[in-house]
Amino acid sequence: MRRLLVWGWSLLVVLAAAVPAAIDPPDRAYPPIHSDGVGYHAWTRAIVKREFGFCHYTPLHPVGALSAVHPRNPKRCTNQFSPGLALLRLPVMAWFVQEANPDLVISDEEHEANLWMGVVALAIACGFLLAGCRSLGVRPLVANLVALATVFGTGLYHYATFDGSFTHVYSAALFAILVWLGLRAGRAGRDPPAVAVAALAAVIVAVRQPNAAVLLVLLAGWLAWRMRELPAAQRGRQVVRSAAPTVVGMACALAAQAIYVKWSSGHWGLSAYVDESFDLSYLKERPVLLSYERGLFTWYPAAGVLLAAALASRRARPLGLVAAGVVAALAVVYGSWHSWPLGAGFGHRGFVDVAPLLGVAGAYGLDTLRVRVLAPALAALAVCAFATVSLMAGYWRGTIPIVHTSPDQYWSHLTGRDALWRRP
C-alpha cells in the first residue's frame, strides 16, 4: 500500500479533479456527446442494430459526419468517423442505446456513461504513464509531478472531461499501454508480447487513423534500438519478428476500413473522408506547432518543456528523438490536411493522443538532472501547465472562442484581466 501511494498519488489527484466533472459537468452550450462525438457514437447504434447505412440519422448531417452516398444505393452513406471508439466502448455503451427510436437520439444515460468512460480512460493513461516512468527507474516524485503536468498541461484533462466524446483520451490511454509494454520489454532485452502489440496496433488505428503515423515512428525507433544490440547476421530475421505484430495489426484495421469505404461509397479507399485528402503542397507546420489559433507549443507549452528535457539528456535522448519524431510526423500529417486546426477545439487536439509518450520521455530526461537544475526545470514545467489550465478555464467559461483565438484573447488569459490567478 505504501509503495502504491508513493507511485500513485498523482493519479489520485487526477481522479479527484476528473470525477466531479463526470458527476456535475460544467455548463456548456451542448451535451457531453457532441460534434465529432455524435459521428463516433452513431457507430454504437449501427453495431447494436446491425444497420450501417447511416443516411437516415438526421443528427449526423449538421456535424458533417457523412462524406459520401453510394452511387447505386442511396440508403448507404459513409460515416467519415472511424468505428474504433464505438468498438472500444461497446461493452458499456450498448446497454444504453435506444433501439426503439428510429433516429439517433442519445439518451441521458449515454451522455453520463460517456463522461464516466472519459474519466476511466484518463486514469488508464495516467496510470500507465507512471508505470512507464517506473520501468525506466524514474524517481517517484519526478514521475508524479510530470504526470500531473502532462494531464493538465497537454490537453488530456480537457479531452477527458469537457470534450470527452472525442477519441483523443482513448488514444492516449492505448498509447500509454503500448509505450509501457515496449519499455518493460526493452529493459528485459526482448520484444513485447506479439499478440498484445498486434491487438493494440489494430485498435489504435481503428480509433483514429492518423495514429498510424505515430505507430510507424514508434516502430522505427524500436527497430533501431533492437538492431543496435544484434550482430549483422541476425538483424534481418529480427526486423521481421519485431515489426510483424505492429504491421499485422495496422494492416487488419486498414483492410477493414477499406472494405467499409468500398461498401458504403462504392469506391476503394483507406480513408472514410472520401472527398477530402492530404495536400503536401499545403504545408502548415508552423501554425500547427506555433500559432495563437491552435499551436501545439502555444497552447500546451508543457509539451515543449518535456520534449526539451528528453532531448537535453544523453540517457533519455533516444526516447526523446522518438518523441520528437512523433511530433514531427503529426505536424506533417495535420499540416497537410485542408483543415489543419481540425475544426473547433481547445489547443491542437491532434497531439493529445501522444501526451503519455511525451510525459515518459520528459520524466526520464528530468530525472537525470541535478537538484539545482531539476528544481527550476520542474518549476518551469508547473508554470507551463498552469498556463494551459488558465486557457482551459477561459475556454470552459466561453471567454476564449472555440475557433480563431486572437493574440489579445490569448494573452489576456495568461497575464491580463482574464487570467485564472486574477479572477475571484
C-alpha positions as CSV (number, residue, x, y, z in Angstrom):
1,M,0.0,0.0,0.0
2,R,2.8,2.4,0.9
3,R,4.5,1.7,-2.5
4,L,1.2,2.3,-4.3
5,L,0.7,5.7,-2.6
6,V,4.3,6.7,-3.4
7,W,3.9,5.9,-7.0
8,G,0.2,6.8,-7.5
9,W,-0.6,9.9,-5.5
10,S,-0.8,12.0,-8.8
11,L,-3.4,9.5,-10.1
12,L,-5.5,10.2,-7.0
13,V,-5.2,13.9,-7.7
14,V,-6.3,13.4,-11.3
15,L,-9.3,11.4,-10.3
16,A,-10.2,13.9,-7.6
17,A,-10.3,16.6,-10.3
18,A,-12.0,14.5,-13.0
19,V,-14.7,12.7,-11.1
20,P,-16.6,15.9,-10.3
21,A,-16.6,16.8,-14.0
22,A,-18.4,13.5,-14.6
23,I,-20.9,13.9,-11.7
24,D,-21.7,17.6,-12.4
25,P,-20.5,18.5,-15.9
26,P,-19.5,22.2,-16.4
27,D,-22.0,24.5,-18.1
28,R,-21.8,24.3,-21.8
29,A,-24.0,25.1,-24.8
30,Y,-24.1,21.4,-25.9
31,P,-24.4,18.0,-24.2
32,P,-21.5,15.8,-23.4
33,I,-21.7,13.8,-26.7
34,H,-21.5,16.5,-29.4
35,S,-19.7,17.5,-32.6
36,D,-17.5,14.6,-33.8
37,G,-18.7,12.6,-30.9
38,V,-22.1,12.2,-32.5
39,G,-20.4,10.6,-35.5
40,Y,-18.4,8.2,-33.3
41,H,-21.5,7.4,-31.2
42,A,-23.5,6.6,-34.4
43,W,-21.3,3.5,-34.8
44,T,-22.6,2.2,-31.5
45,R,-26.1,2.4,-32.7
46,A,-25.2,0.9,-36.0
47,I,-23.4,-2.1,-34.4
48,V,-26.2,-2.8,-32.0
49,K,-28.9,-2.6,-34.6
50,R,-26.7,-4.0,-37.4
51,E,-27.7,-1.2,-39.7
52,F,-24.7,0.5,-41.3
53,G,-26.3,2.8,-43.8
54,F,-26.2,6.0,-41.6
55,C,-28.2,8.0,-44.2
56,H,-31.4,8.0,-42.1
57,Y,-29.7,9.5,-39.0
58,T,-30.5,13.2,-39.3
59,P,-28.2,14.4,-36.4
60,L,-25.2,13.3,-38.5
61,H,-25.9,15.9,-41.1
62,P,-25.3,19.1,-39.0
63,V,-21.9,17.8,-37.8
64,G,-20.8,16.8,-41.3
65,A,-20.3,13.2,-40.5
66,L,-21.5,11.8,-43.8
67,S,-18.8,12.1,-46.5
68,A,-20.4,10.1,-49.4
69,V,-23.5,8.4,-50.7
70,H,-23.3,5.1,-52.6
71,P,-24.0,5.8,-56.3
72,R,-26.2,2.8,-56.7
73,N,-27.8,2.5,-53.2
74,P,-29.0,5.8,-51.7
75,K,-29.5,4.2,-48.3
76,R,-25.8,3.7,-47.8
77,C,-23.8,6.7,-46.6
78,T,-20.2,6.8,-45.4
79,N,-19.7,7.8,-41.8
80,Q,-16.3,9.6,-42.0
81,F,-15.6,8.9,-38.4
82,S,-13.8,5.7,-37.5
83,P,-15.6,2.8,-35.7
84,G,-12.8,2.1,-33.2
85,L,-14.1,4.2,-30.4
86,A,-17.6,2.6,-30.6
87,L,-16.0,-0.9,-30.6
88,L,-13.8,0.0,-27.6
89,R,-16.8,1.3,-25.6
90,L,-19.4,-1.1,-26.9
91,P,-19.5,-3.4,-23.8
92,V,-20.7,-0.4,-21.7
93,M,-22.5,1.9,-24.2
94,A,-24.5,-0.9,-25.8
95,W,-26.6,-1.2,-22.7
96,F,-27.9,2.4,-23.1
97,V,-28.7,2.5,-26.8
98,Q,-32.3,3.5,-27.5
99,E,-33.0,0.9,-30.2
100,A,-36.8,1.6,-30.4
101,N,-36.1,5.2,-31.6
102,P,-35.6,5.3,-35.4
103,D,-33.4,8.4,-35.2
104,L,-30.1,8.9,-33.5
105,V,-31.5,10.1,-30.2
106,I,-28.8,10.0,-27.5
107,S,-30.2,9.3,-24.0
108,D,-29.2,10.9,-20.8
109,E,-27.7,7.6,-19.7
110,E,-25.5,7.5,-22.8
111,H,-24.2,11.1,-22.1
112,E,-23.5,10.1,-18.5
113,A,-21.7,6.9,-19.5
114,N,-19.6,8.9,-21.9
115,L,-18.5,11.2,-19.1
116,W,-17.5,8.3,-16.8
117,M,-15.7,6.4,-19.5
118,G,-13.6,9.5,-20.3
119,V,-12.6,9.5,-16.6
120,V,-11.6,5.8,-16.8
121,A,-9.6,6.4,-20.0
122,L,-7.8,9.4,-18.3
123,A,-7.0,7.2,-15.3
124,I,-5.6,4.5,-17.5
125,A,-3.5,7.0,-19.5
126,C,-2.1,8.5,-16.2
127,G,-1.6,5.1,-14.6
128,F,0.4,3.7,-17.5
129,L,2.4,6.9,-17.8
130,L,3.5,6.3,-14.2
131,A,4.2,2.7,-15.0
132,G,6.3,3.7,-17.9
133,C,8.3,6.0,-15.8
134,R,8.8,3.3,-13.2
135,S,10.0,0.9,-15.9
136,L,12.8,3.4,-16.6
137,G,13.7,3.9,-13.0
138,V,12.5,7.5,-12.7
139,R,12.2,8.7,-9.1
140,P,8.6,8.6,-7.8
141,L,8.5,12.3,-7.0
142,V,9.6,13.3,-10.5
143,A,7.3,10.8,-12.2
144,N,4.3,12.0,-10.3
145,L,5.0,15.7,-10.9
146,V,5.5,15.1,-14.6
147,A,2.2,13.0,-14.7
148,L,0.3,15.9,-13.2
149,A,1.9,18.4,-15.6
150,T,1.1,16.0,-18.6
151,V,-2.5,15.5,-17.6
152,F,-3.3,19.2,-17.0
153,G,-0.7,20.8,-19.4
154,T,-1.2,18.9,-22.6
155,G,-5.0,18.9,-23.1
156,L,-5.5,15.4,-21.6
157,Y,-7.8,16.6,-18.8
158,H,-9.9,18.8,-21.2
159,Y,-10.4,15.9,-23.7
160,A,-11.3,13.5,-20.9
161,T,-14.0,15.8,-19.4
162,F,-15.3,18.8,-21.3
163,D,-14.7,17.2,-24.8
164,G,-14.7,13.6,-23.6
165,S,-16.7,12.3,-26.6
166,F,-13.7,12.8,-28.9
167,T,-11.3,9.9,-29.4
168,H,-8.1,11.6,-28.0
169,V,-8.1,10.5,-24.4
170,Y,-8.8,6.9,-25.5
171,S,-5.9,7.0,-28.0
172,A,-3.7,8.4,-25.2
173,A,-4.6,5.5,-22.9
174,L,-3.9,3.0,-25.7
175,F,-0.5,4.6,-26.5
176,A,0.3,4.7,-22.8
177,I,-0.2,1.0,-22.6
178,L,1.8,0.3,-25.7
179,V,4.7,2.5,-24.5
180,W,4.8,0.8,-21.2
181,L,4.9,-2.6,-22.9
182,G,7.8,-1.5,-25.1
183,L,9.8,-0.1,-22.2
184,R,9.2,-3.1,-19.9
185,A,10.3,-5.5,-22.7
186,G,13.2,-3.3,-23.7
187,R,14.6,-3.3,-20.2
188,A,14.5,-7.1,-20.3
189,G,16.1,-7.2,-23.8
190,R,13.2,-8.8,-25.6
191,D,10.2,-7.9,-27.8
192,P,6.9,-7.1,-26.1
193,P,4.1,-9.7,-26.4
194,A,3.2,-10.1,-30.1
195,V,-0.5,-10.6,-29.6
196,A,-0.8,-7.6,-27.3
197,V,1.1,-5.4,-29.7
198,A,-0.9,-6.5,-32.7
199,A,-4.2,-6.0,-30.9
200,L,-3.2,-2.6,-29.6
201,A,-2.0,-1.5,-33.1
202,A,-5.3,-2.6,-34.7
203,V,-7.4,-0.8,-32.1
204,I,-5.2,2.3,-32.1
205,V,-5.6,2.7,-35.9
206,A,-9.3,1.8,-35.8
207,V,-9.9,4.5,-33.2
208,R,-8.1,7.2,-35.2
209,Q,-6.3,6.7,-38.5
210,P,-3.6,9.4,-38.1
211,N,-2.4,7.3,-35.3
212,A,-0.8,5.0,-37.9
213,A,1.9,7.7,-38.5
214,V,2.7,7.5,-34.8
215,L,2.9,3.7,-34.8
216,L,5.3,3.8,-37.7
217,V,7.6,6.2,-35.9
218,L,7.5,4.1,-32.7
219,L,8.2,1.0,-34.7
220,A,11.2,2.7,-36.4
221,G,12.6,3.7,-33.0
222,W,12.1,0.2,-31.6
223,L,13.8,-1.5,-34.6
224,A,16.7,0.9,-34.4
225,W,17.1,0.1,-30.7
226,R,16.8,-3.7,-31.2
227,M,19.2,-3.7,-34.2
228,R,21.9,-2.0,-32.2
229,E,22.2,-4.9,-29.9
230,L,22.4,-7.7,-32.5
231,P,25.1,-8.9,-34.9
232,A,24.6,-8.1,-38.6
233,A,23.7,-11.7,-39.4
234,Q,20.7,-11.8,-37.1
235,R,19.3,-8.4,-37.9
236,G,17.1,-9.3,-40.9
237,R,15.2,-12.0,-39.1
238,Q,14.8,-9.8,-36.0
239,V,13.4,-7.0,-38.1
240,V,10.7,-9.2,-39.4
241,R,10.0,-10.7,-35.9
242,S,9.9,-7.3,-34.2
243,A,7.9,-5.5,-36.9
244,A,5.3,-8.2,-37.7
245,P,2.9,-7.6,-34.8
246,T,2.6,-3.9,-35.4
247,V,2.3,-4.3,-39.2
248,V,-0.2,-7.0,-39.0
249,G,-2.4,-5.1,-36.5
250,M,-2.3,-1.9,-38.6
251,A,-3.0,-3.9,-41.8
252,C,-6.1,-5.6,-40.3
253,A,-7.5,-2.2,-39.2
254,L,-6.8,-0.5,-42.5
255,A,-8.2,-3.5,-44.5
256,A,-11.4,-3.4,-42.5
257,Q,-11.7,0.3,-43.1
258,A,-11.1,-0.1,-46.9
259,I,-13.8,-2.8,-47.1
260,Y,-16.3,-0.5,-45.3
261,V,-15.4,2.5,-47.5
262,K,-16.0,0.3,-50.6
263,W,-19.3,-1.0,-49.3
264,S,-20.6,2.4,-48.3
265,S,-19.3,4.7,-51.0
266,G,-18.8,2.4,-54.0
267,H,-15.1,3.3,-54.2
268,W,-12.0,1.7,-52.7
269,G,-10.1,3.9,-50.2
270,L,-8.3,3.8,-46.9
271,S,-10.0,7.0,-45.6
272,A,-13.6,7.5,-45.0
273,Y,-13.1,11.2,-45.7
274,V,-14.0,10.3,-49.3
275,D,-13.8,13.8,-50.8
276,E,-11.1,15.1,-48.5
277,S,-7.4,14.3,-48.8
278,F,-3.9,15.4,-47.8
279,D,-2.1,18.0,-49.9
280,L,1.7,18.1,-49.4
281,S,1.8,21.4,-51.3
282,Y,-0.3,22.9,-48.5
283,L,2.0,22.6,-45.5
284,K,1.1,24.4,-42.3
285,E,3.6,23.0,-39.9
286,R,4.4,26.4,-38.4
287,P,0.8,27.2,-37.3
288,V,0.3,23.6,-36.3
289,L,3.2,24.0,-33.8
290,L,3.3,27.7,-33.1
291,S,0.1,29.8,-33.6
292,Y,-2.4,31.6,-31.4
293,E,-5.1,29.8,-33.4
294,R,-4.1,26.3,-32.3
295,G,-0.4,25.8,-32.0
296,L,0.9,22.8,-30.0
297,F,3.5,24.6,-28.1
298,T,1.5,27.8,-27.8
299,W,-1.5,26.1,-26.1
300,Y,0.5,23.3,-24.5
301,P,3.9,24.8,-23.6
302,A,4.5,21.9,-21.1
303,A,4.9,19.7,-24.1
304,G,7.8,21.8,-25.2
305,V,9.5,21.6,-21.8
306,L,9.0,17.8,-21.7
307,L,10.4,17.4,-25.2
308,A,13.4,19.7,-24.5
309,A,14.2,17.8,-21.2
310,A,14.2,14.4,-23.1
311,L,16.5,15.7,-25.9
312,A,18.9,17.5,-23.5
313,S,19.6,14.4,-21.5
314,R,22.1,11.9,-23.1
315,R,20.5,9.0,-21.3
316,A,17.0,10.0,-22.4
317,R,17.9,11.3,-25.9
318,P,17.0,8.1,-27.8
319,L,13.5,8.2,-26.3
320,G,13.4,11.9,-26.8
321,L,14.3,11.5,-30.5
322,V,11.4,9.1,-30.9
323,A,9.1,11.6,-29.2
324,A,10.4,14.4,-31.5
325,G,9.9,12.1,-34.5
326,V,6.3,11.5,-33.5
327,V,5.6,15.3,-33.1
328,A,7.2,16.0,-36.5
329,A,5.2,13.2,-38.2
330,L,1.9,14.5,-36.8
331,A,2.9,18.1,-37.7
332,V,3.3,17.0,-41.3
333,V,0.1,15.0,-41.3
334,Y,-2.0,17.8,-39.8
335,G,-0.1,20.5,-41.6
336,S,-1.1,18.9,-45.0
337,W,-4.7,18.5,-44.1
338,H,-7.1,21.1,-45.5
339,S,-8.3,22.0,-42.0
340,W,-5.0,22.0,-40.1
341,P,-6.6,23.1,-36.8
342,L,-9.1,20.1,-37.0
343,G,-12.1,22.4,-36.7
344,A,-13.1,23.7,-33.3
345,G,-11.3,22.7,-30.1
346,F,-9.1,23.6,-27.2
347,G,-5.5,23.7,-28.5
348,H,-4.3,21.3,-31.2
349,R,-6.2,18.2,-30.2
350,G,-4.3,16.1,-32.7
351,F,-1.3,15.9,-30.3
352,V,-3.2,14.9,-27.2
353,D,-3.1,11.3,-28.2
354,V,0.7,11.1,-27.7
355,A,0.9,13.1,-24.4
356,P,1.8,10.0,-22.4
357,L,4.8,9.4,-24.6
358,L,6.0,13.0,-24.1
359,G,5.4,12.6,-20.4
360,V,7.5,9.4,-20.1
361,A,10.3,10.8,-22.3
362,G,10.3,14.1,-20.4
363,A,10.3,12.5,-17.0
364,Y,13.3,10.3,-18.0
365,G,15.2,13.4,-19.1
366,L,14.3,15.4,-16.0
367,D,15.3,12.5,-13.7
368,T,18.9,12.8,-14.9
369,L,19.3,16.5,-13.8
370,R,21.0,17.5,-10.6
371,V,18.8,19.0,-7.9
372,R,19.9,22.6,-8.6
373,V,18.8,22.3,-12.2
374,L,15.9,20.0,-11.6
375,A,14.1,22.3,-9.3
376,P,13.9,25.3,-11.8
377,A,13.0,22.8,-14.6
378,L,10.1,21.4,-12.6
379,A,9.0,25.0,-11.7
380,A,9.0,25.9,-15.4
381,L,7.0,22.8,-16.2
382,A,4.5,23.7,-13.5
383,V,4.2,27.3,-14.8
384,C,3.6,26.0,-18.3
385,A,0.9,23.5,-17.1
386,F,-0.8,26.3,-15.2
387,A,-0.8,28.5,-18.3
388,T,-2.7,25.7,-20.1
389,V,-5.1,25.4,-17.2
390,S,-5.8,29.1,-17.3
391,L,-6.5,29.0,-21.0
392,M,-8.7,25.9,-20.5
393,A,-10.7,27.8,-17.8
394,G,-11.3,30.6,-20.3
395,Y,-12.4,28.0,-22.9
396,W,-14.8,26.4,-20.5
397,R,-16.5,29.7,-19.4
398,G,-16.6,31.0,-23.0
399,T,-14.2,33.9,-22.8
400,I,-11.9,32.0,-25.3
401,P,-13.7,31.1,-28.5
402,I,-13.7,27.6,-30.0
403,V,-12.1,29.0,-33.2
404,H,-10.0,32.0,-34.3
405,T,-8.5,32.9,-30.9
406,S,-6.8,36.3,-31.2
407,P,-3.4,37.2,-29.6
408,D,-5.2,39.7,-27.3
409,Q,-7.6,37.0,-26.1
410,Y,-4.7,34.5,-25.6
411,W,-2.5,36.8,-23.6
412,S,-5.5,38.2,-21.6
413,H,-5.9,34.7,-20.2
414,L,-2.3,34.3,-19.3
415,T,-1.2,37.7,-18.0
416,G,-4.2,40.0,-18.4
417,R,-7.6,40.5,-16.7
418,D,-8.9,37.1,-17.7
419,A,-6.0,35.2,-16.2
420,L,-7.1,32.4,-13.8
421,W,-4.9,33.8,-11.0
422,R,-6.6,37.2,-11.3
423,R,-10.2,36.0,-11.2
424,P,-12.0,35.7,-7.8
